[in-house]
Amino acid sequence: QVQLVESGGGLVQAGGSLRLSCTASGRDFSINAMGWYRQAPEKQREMVATITSGGSTNYADSVKGRFTISRDNAKNTVYLQMNSLKPEDTAVYYCHAECKLRYWRDYWGQGTQVTVSS
């Protein structure tokens, strides 16, 4: 089993920044794409940013120009640098990874709370 552990969430004022980190751990696995998703209260989970193993990125329109996703393959870690945060960014942020043990499957972290105050 692969475990994803997020860190870096917290409370920040509008206009501030946070950097989320997510590290995958386990034994004898490989990782393809990784990404960040978020879920605000009473809303569906949405994609925030994804990054392939080769470094190709995609962003939700709402975060383009403000958020940057990156990864360190040697550390099995994906990052989300969040700048110019807005109250509407408030949500639980979940790390996602496509990992292979015997088969490719989706793994999710437990989530980290990001709260942006007005």
C-alpha positions as CSV (number, residue, x, y, z in Angstrom):
1,Q,0.0,0.0,0.0
2,V,1.2,3.5,-0.8
3,Q,0.6,6.3,1.7
4,L,0.4,10.0,0.8
5,V,1.0,12.5,3.5
6,E,0.3,16.2,3.1
7,S,1.7,19.1,5.0
8,G,1.8,22.8,4.9
9,G,-1.8,23.8,5.3
10,G,-3.0,26.4,7.7
11,L,-4.5,29.8,8.2
12,V,-3.4,32.8,6.1
13,Q,-4.7,36.2,5.3
14,A,-5.9,37.1,1.8
15,G,-3.0,37.9,-0.4
16,G,-0.7,35.6,1.5
17,S,1.1,32.4,0.5
18,L,1.3,28.8,1.5
19,R,3.3,25.8,0.2
20,L,1.8,22.4,0.4
21,S,3.9,19.3,0.3
22,C,2.9,15.7,-0.3
23,T,5.2,12.7,0.0
24,A,4.4,9.2,-1.2
25,S,5.8,6.3,0.8
26,G,5.8,2.6,0.5
27,R,7.8,-0.2,-0.9
28,D,8.5,-1.1,-4.5
29,F,6.1,1.2,-6.3
30,S,6.3,3.8,-9.1
31,I,4.4,7.0,-9.6
32,N,3.0,8.5,-12.7
33,A,0.9,11.7,-12.4
34,M,0.4,13.6,-9.2
35,G,-1.9,16.4,-8.4
36,W,-3.8,18.5,-5.9
37,Y,-7.5,18.6,-5.5
38,R,-9.7,20.6,-3.1
39,Q,-13.1,20.5,-1.6
40,A,-14.8,23.4,-0.1
41,P,-17.8,23.0,2.3
42,E,-20.9,22.0,0.4
43,K,-19.1,21.8,-2.9
44,Q,-17.7,18.9,-5.0
45,R,-14.1,18.1,-5.1
46,E,-12.3,19.9,-7.9
47,M,-9.0,19.6,-9.6
48,V,-6.5,22.3,-8.7
49,A,-3.3,21.3,-10.5
50,T,-1.8,18.2,-11.9
51,I,1.7,17.2,-13.0
52,T,2.9,14.3,-15.1
53,S,6.0,12.3,-14.4
54,G,7.6,14.3,-17.2
55,G,6.7,17.6,-15.7
56,S,3.8,18.6,-17.8
57,T,1.3,20.7,-15.8
58,N,-2.4,21.6,-15.9
59,Y,-4.2,24.1,-13.7
60,A,-7.8,25.0,-12.9
61,D,-8.6,28.4,-14.5
62,S,-9.3,29.8,-11.0
63,V,-5.7,29.3,-9.9
64,K,-3.7,30.0,-13.0
65,G,-1.0,32.6,-12.4
66,R,-1.3,32.2,-8.7
67,F,-0.5,28.5,-8.0
68,T,2.5,26.5,-9.1
69,I,2.8,22.7,-8.9
70,S,6.1,21.0,-9.0
71,R,7.6,17.6,-8.0
72,D,10.8,16.1,-6.9
73,N,10.8,12.6,-8.2
74,A,13.8,11.5,-6.1
75,K,11.9,12.4,-3.0
76,N,8.5,11.1,-4.3
77,T,7.1,14.5,-3.4
78,V,4.8,17.0,-5.0
79,Y,4.4,20.6,-4.0
80,L,1.8,23.3,-4.5
81,Q,3.0,26.8,-4.1
82,M,0.0,29.0,-3.5
83,N,0.4,32.7,-3.9
84,S,-2.1,35.6,-3.8
85,L,-4.5,33.5,-1.9
86,K,-8.2,34.4,-1.9
87,P,-10.9,33.5,0.6
88,E,-12.5,31.3,-2.1
89,D,-9.4,29.2,-2.0
90,T,-10.5,28.0,1.4
91,A,-10.9,24.2,1.3
92,V,-9.4,20.9,2.3
93,Y,-6.6,20.2,-0.2
94,Y,-6.0,16.6,-1.1
95,C,-2.9,15.1,-2.7
96,H,-3.4,12.6,-5.4
97,A,-1.1,10.2,-7.1
98,E,-1.3,7.5,-9.7
99,C,0.9,4.7,-8.4
100,K,1.7,1.2,-9.5
101,L,2.4,-1.8,-7.4
102,R,1.0,-4.5,-9.5
103,Y,-1.5,-2.3,-11.3
104,W,-1.9,1.5,-11.7
105,R,-4.4,2.9,-9.2
106,D,-5.3,6.1,-7.5
107,Y,-4.1,7.0,-4.1
108,W,-5.2,10.0,-2.0
109,G,-3.9,11.7,1.0
110,Q,-6.1,12.5,4.0
111,G,-6.2,16.2,3.2
112,T,-4.9,19.4,4.8
113,Q,-7.0,22.4,5.6
114,V,-6.3,25.7,4.0
115,T,-8.2,28.7,5.3
116,V,-7.8,32.1,3.8
117,S,-9.3,35.0,5.8
118,S,-10.6,38.2,4.4
